[in-house]
Amino acid sequence: MTEPRLHHVSCLDGSGLHRMAYWEWGDAANPAVLVCLHGLTRQGRDFDVLARTMVDRYRVVCPDVVGRGRSDWLKEPMRYVLPQYVADMVTLLARLDAHTVHMVGTSMGGLIALGVAALDGSPVGKLVLNDIGPRLDATGLARIGGYVGQTRRWKTLDEAADALWSISTGFGPHTREQWLTLTEPQLMNDGADLVPRSDPAIAVPFKAVTPEMAAAGEVALWQSYDRLRCPTLLTRGAESDLLAHATAQEMTTRGPRARLVEFAGVGHAPTLVQPEQVQAIREFLLSSP
């Protein structure tokens, strides 16, 4: 079975440099590059199924956003914010020497991808936003805020998988094997127990957001969305509590006029491991402009 290669790239922050890890699949010389960006508490190995499906056509790159996975943790928690993440991805694209890239972003990863795609001179040629948009529902934000940053410990993979599933049922139906495969890369052994591969401090800026900050952020995100000129696919869990159906519909009528595909029986967010989810993305990315 094809496995990815682990690399690191040094990125700039306010305290100096940090190393961001990224997983690379396929031919490193392939000029067709697909970058996949994960959600708030996740990591790049979430995209193993999608990467294996796309590696026949792309060099697939799946970063661990700083503070997650195999990447460094930041010294200043308040830098766990979108501008830092976008800057890190620009550094990654320079390392990849990619003139044109396609991007897939789930939840937070979609906001990062949106930020990169909206830049003047952006190399993003096609964009997939997975269950995310400029307007975020308070219900979903409150649910995520209830668990992000929690310090938890487990003795076994099965115990960890059960605990993580209890806060992840919105991902929709998964077999036990699928869920264990998604869970294992989330964990590391600290010598006594299994613990998450994420910095609890990622919760600090998330929980510091005021209603006024959220309103200003929504305006800025709509401005970024309206600047997009690349073909855009919006995938949504039909039961999502973070991306409302009305918001998704609005995204089909403004900016890049995204094509919308919804998955029944799924909330926030589709994990892109189920065949119909993978197929929707593959068909979009490989379709003619």
C-alpha positions in Angstrom: 0.0 0.0 0.0 1.3 3.4 -0.9 2.5 5.5 2.1 3.4 9.2 2.3 6.8 10.8 2.9 7.2 13.1 5.9 8.9 16.5 5.3 9.2 19.7 7.2 9.5 23.4 6.2 10.5 26.3 8.3 8.0 29.1 8.6 8.2 32.6 10.2 6.2 33.7 13.2 6.5 36.5 15.7 9.0 34.6 17.9 11.2 33.3 15.2 10.8 30.1 13.1 8.7 27.0 13.6 8.7 23.8 11.6 5.6 22.7 9.8 5.3 19.1 8.9 3.7 17.9 5.6 3.0 14.5 4.1 3.8 14.1 0.5 2.3 11.4 -1.8 3.3 10.5 -5.3 5.9 11.8 -7.7 7.8 14.8 -6.2 8.4 16.0 -9.8 4.8 16.0 -10.8 3.8 19.6 -11.6 0.1 18.8 -10.8 -0.1 19.5 -7.1 -3.0 19.0 -4.7 -2.8 20.5 -1.2 -5.2 19.2 1.4 -5.8 21.1 4.6 -7.4 19.6 7.7 -9.8 20.9 10.4 -9.2 22.6 13.8 -8.1 19.7 15.9 -7.1 17.2 13.2 -3.9 16.6 11.1 -2.8 15.8 7.6 -3.2 12.0 7.7 -7.0 12.6 7.7 -6.6 12.7 3.9 -5.0 9.3 3.4 -8.0 7.9 1.5 -8.4 10.9 -0.7 -4.6 11.0 -1.4 -4.4 7.4 -2.4 -7.3 8.0 -4.8 -5.7 11.1 -6.3 -2.1 10.1 -6.4 -2.4 8.7 -10.0 -2.9 12.3 -11.2 -1.3 14.5 -8.5 1.5 15.1 -6.2 -0.6 15.2 -3.1 0.6 17.3 -0.1 -1.1 17.2 3.3 0.3 19.6 5.9 0.0 19.3 9.6 -1.1 22.9 10.5 1.2 24.3 13.1 0.3 23.1 16.6 -1.0 19.8 15.3 0.4 16.4 14.2 4.2 16.4 13.6 4.5 20.2 13.4 6.0 22.4 16.1 3.8 24.1 18.7 3.9 27.9 18.8 5.4 29.9 21.7 2.6 32.5 21.5 -0.9 30.9 21.6 -2.6 34.0 20.1 -0.7 33.3 16.9 -2.9 30.2 16.3 -5.0 32.3 13.9 -5.9 32.4 10.2 -3.2 34.9 9.1 -0.4 32.8 10.5 -1.8 29.7 8.9 -2.2 31.4 5.5 1.4 32.7 5.7 2.6 29.2 6.5 0.8 27.8 3.5 2.4 30.4 1.2 5.8 29.3 2.6 4.9 25.7 1.8 3.9 26.6 -1.8 7.2 28.2 -2.3 8.9 25.0 -1.1 6.8 22.9 -3.4 7.7 25.3 -6.3 4.2 24.8 -7.7 3.0 27.2 -10.3 -0.6 26.0 -10.1 -2.2 24.0 -7.3 -5.6 22.7 -6.4 -6.7 22.9 -2.8 -9.1 20.9 -0.6 -9.8 22.3 2.8 -12.0 20.9 5.6 -13.5 23.3 8.1 -10.6 25.4 9.4 -8.5 24.1 6.5 -11.1 25.4 4.1 -10.8 28.9 5.6 -7.0 28.7 5.2 -7.5 27.5 1.6 -9.9 30.4 1.0 -7.4 32.8 2.4 -4.6 31.5 0.0 -6.9 31.4 -3.0 -8.1 35.0 -2.5 -4.6 36.5 -2.5 -3.6 38.5 -5.6 -1.5 36.3 -7.8 -2.6 33.2 -6.0 -1.6 29.9 -7.7 -4.8 28.1 -6.7 -6.5 26.9 -9.8 -9.4 24.9 -8.3 -10.8 25.0 -4.7 -12.8 22.6 -2.7 -14.4 24.0 0.5 -15.5 21.1 2.7 -18.4 22.1 5.0 -17.2 25.7 5.6 -18.0 29.2 4.5 -17.8 32.8 5.5 -20.7 32.6 7.9 -20.4 30.1 10.8 -23.4 29.0 12.8 -23.2 29.7 16.6 -24.5 26.2 17.4 -21.6 24.5 15.7 -19.1 26.9 17.2 -20.4 26.3 20.7 -20.2 22.6 20.2 -16.6 22.8 19.0 -15.7 25.2 21.8 -16.9 22.6 24.3 -14.0 20.2 23.5 -11.2 22.1 21.8 -8.1 22.4 23.9 -9.1 19.7 26.4 -6.2 17.7 27.8 -7.2 14.0 27.7 -5.3 10.8 28.2 -6.1 7.2 27.2 -4.5 3.8 27.8 -5.4 2.2 24.5 -6.2 3.1 20.9 -9.7 1.7 21.4 -10.4 3.8 24.4 -9.2 6.9 22.6 -11.2 6.1 19.5 -14.4 5.8 21.6 -13.7 9.1 23.3 -13.0 10.9 20.1 -16.0 9.4 18.4 -18.2 10.8 21.2 -17.4 14.3 20.0 -17.3 13.4 16.3 -20.6 11.8 15.5 -21.3 14.6 13.0 -18.7 13.0 10.7 -21.4 10.6 9.8 -21.4 6.7 9.7 -17.9 5.0 9.7 -16.9 1.4 10.1 -14.8 0.6 13.2 -11.8 0.1 10.9 -12.3 3.5 9.2 -12.5 5.3 12.6 -9.5 3.5 14.1 -7.5 4.5 11.0 -8.6 8.1 11.4 -7.8 8.1 15.1 -4.4 6.6 15.3 -2.5 9.5 13.6 -4.2 11.8 16.1 -2.3 10.3 19.0 1.2 10.1 20.4 2.6 8.1 23.4 4.0 10.4 26.1 5.7 7.5 27.9 2.7 6.6 30.0 -0.5 7.2 28.0 -1.8 8.1 24.6 -2.4 11.8 24.2 -3.6 14.1 21.3 -1.0 15.3 18.9 -2.2 18.9 19.2 -1.3 21.8 21.4 -4.1 22.6 23.9 -3.3 26.2 23.4 -5.0 26.2 20.0 -8.1 26.9 22.0 -6.9 30.2 23.3 -7.6 32.5 20.3 -10.7 30.4 19.5 -12.3 31.1 22.9 -11.2 34.7 22.9 -13.4 35.6 20.0 -16.1 38.2 20.9 -19.3 38.7 19.0 -17.8 41.9 17.5 -14.7 40.0 16.3 -16.9 37.3 14.8 -19.0 39.8 12.9 -15.9 41.6 11.5 -14.4 38.2 10.6 -17.5 37.3 8.7 -17.3 40.5 6.7 -13.7 39.8 5.9 -14.3 36.2 4.9 -17.1 37.2 2.5 -14.8 39.8 0.9 -12.2 37.0 0.4 -14.9 34.7 -1.0 -16.2 37.4 -3.4 -12.6 37.9 -4.7 -12.3 34.2 -5.8 -12.0 33.6 -9.5 -11.2 29.9 -9.5 -13.7 27.1 -10.0 -15.0 26.2 -6.5 -16.8 23.1 -5.2 -18.6 23.4 -1.9 -19.3 20.1 -0.1 -21.6 20.0 2.9 -22.9 17.6 5.4 -26.7 17.9 5.0 -27.0 18.0 8.8 -24.1 20.4 9.4 -24.4 22.6 12.5 -21.6 24.9 11.3 -22.5 25.7 7.7 -26.2 26.4 7.3 -27.9 25.3 4.1 -28.9 29.0 3.5 -25.3 30.1 3.7 -24.3 27.3 1.3 -27.0 28.4 -1.1 -25.8 32.0 -0.9 -22.3 30.8 -1.8 -23.7 29.4 -5.1 -24.9 32.8 -6.1 -22.0 35.1 -5.4 -18.2 35.2 -5.7 -17.1 32.1 -7.7 -20.7 30.7 -7.6 -19.6 27.5 -6.0 -21.1 24.2 -7.1 -22.8 22.6 -4.1 -22.9 18.9 -3.2 -24.5 17.8 0.0 -24.1 14.4 1.7 -27.1 12.9 3.4 -26.7 11.6 6.9 -23.6 13.6 7.6 -23.1 16.7 9.8 -19.9 18.7 10.3 -17.8 17.6 8.6 -17.6 15.0 5.9 -14.3 13.1 6.4 -13.8 12.4 2.7 -13.2 8.7 3.2 -16.6 7.5 2.0 -16.7 6.6 -1.7 -19.4 9.1 -2.7 -17.5 11.9 -1.0 -14.2 11.0 -2.7 -15.8 10.6 -6.1 -17.5 14.1 -5.9 -14.1 15.7 -5.3 -12.3 13.6 -7.9 -14.8 14.4 -10.6 -14.6 18.1 -9.8 -10.8 18.3 -9.7 -10.3 16.3 -12.9 -13.1 17.9 -14.9 -12.3 20.3 -17.7 -12.3 24.0 -16.8 
